[in-house]
Amino acid sequence: MKKRLELSDGSSNKFWEVEVSGATVTVTFGKLGTDGQSKPKKLGSAAEATKEAEKLIAEKTRKGYSEVGAAEKPPKAAEKPAKPARPAAGASGASVLPPKLIELIGGSCFYSHEDVEEDLVVFDWWALPANLRDELLADVFNDCDVPGDYPTLIGPSDTGTQWINRECVPFALAGVQNGFDVLGADGGIPQFHRMLLIDAAGAAYAIEVDGTATPAQEPEKIAKSWDKLKIKKRPPAKPVVQGALPKVKTTKHVRLVSSWGQFEPPARDTAMVRDIQLSADGKLAVLSIRSDKPAECGARVHRVETGELVRHLGNEHGGVAISPDGSLVITTHGIYDNGRAHLGACWDVATGKQRWEQPVQRGDGLVTLQISPDGETLYASCAGHGIKAYKLSDGAPLWEHKIAKGQFDNHAHAITFSPDGALTTAGADGVIRIWDTKTRKVTTSIKAEDAVEDIAWLPDGKRLVSHSSHLTAIWDVATGKVIKKLREWDRRTAADIGVSSVGLMIGCSSDGKIDVWTLDGELVEQLDLKGKVGAWCLAPCPGGFAVGTGGACALRFELTP
């Protein structure tokens, strides 16, 4: 079951989709012309999932949405609810926010703040345009049974949801700000998961909404004073000359030597390297670039040693792969395309021309791509759709393996090959799988403790290392047991891990942290590129490794054992 509804009423142009797959209901929503955002919700059975989807469709229909392709019916006349009373302002008619907060955000202006753990946008709620307030509430409360989950805070309106509480006022949203420096810039609505409130007495509260859980009935008090919230203005960014390398301290084992592309630190992560792969001989590297400037998006091929730009291919910023001989590059769309499959394109590096284009995967988020060591097969994985194999020469489908129900509900992030060429995968279900590609069956399964972001084989072919936000560990493949835990949960968002030719392992996290270990798991170095530079992806290269940054370039490091 899958349905798409749209709403265009002069002030809003939005779409909403619901898809039922087994016991999972996935809702995708956003502005028309965008890819939107998806939120899955798992129910107890397929019947419950269908019932939930029908309920959501009915709710959207009552709000004026109409099914795409269906005959549009005039909305039923409904009595408009009374507008909520605005919290009483001071005698001067000024904002109801505390003076300290007014001073902090500059009156009724929006002000973004980069917290150590999450982004925060501070604002005067009543100074926001009504349609923006409505969209923000919809973002935070989308998975709630509005207004049932928060009967004293929000209620229905003629356009969606409205704030009705007279005692508490929203003043901040926390979550992912998606690169917008100002709330609502360029029509963009950041993706938030937490709302901070103040009450008439000036106490601070928070409500947290998890897309897969039923929220609490009332907000939970999180602070007794403004000082404990630690909201402060971000200091102005220091000017950085484009092309200048960031300052990274040279250590006993690690030295920054060059970059692939000009380093240009953005105010936020509006430009970044999402993926890096190298040819088998280590002479060419392909980078997937995401940028708020469309002309900069796409795949860039660089010479590893000199950093020279060889080709700029396409304008997509999804997964990338390069053939072992460096002659072909595969690119994909980077995000879910309204229910359609991601398109994969094959490019000839020598001529810069496209050889073929094929749908390669479906799913939300980045498609992971790898080409087999013999250069004949392309493997692709993504959310909820297991592994698919294609003939590299023309993109013809070869085979696919749908992971069992309940597995890979999120990205199947990792695809790699053992020293003897065995396909190896891992993902959100926490299972590392080694495949026999001839029989297309799993020969070995290793259950990790949680979702796995990346994996890499050690040179002996008997051990591999897994990397996740919860655990980085070395595994004995024969026994399926952990040999050594390299790091455990430390609130860092793990990205990639690799094994360098000099005999050291390197792991990175998106906040800019880089760890270096020996092959036995001894920590020998820790680097911090800081959050604005970031370390979004990583690839071993001759004599060291390269890290994809938020500056739209890759930084190349030299390693010394």
Order of alpha helices (4+ residues) and beta strands (2+ residues): beta-beta-beta-beta-alpha-beta-alpha-beta-beta-alpha-beta-beta-beta-beta-beta-beta-alpha-beta-beta-beta-beta-beta-beta-beta-beta-beta-beta-beta-beta-beta-beta-beta-beta-beta-beta-beta-beta-beta-beta-beta-beta-beta-alpha-beta-beta-beta
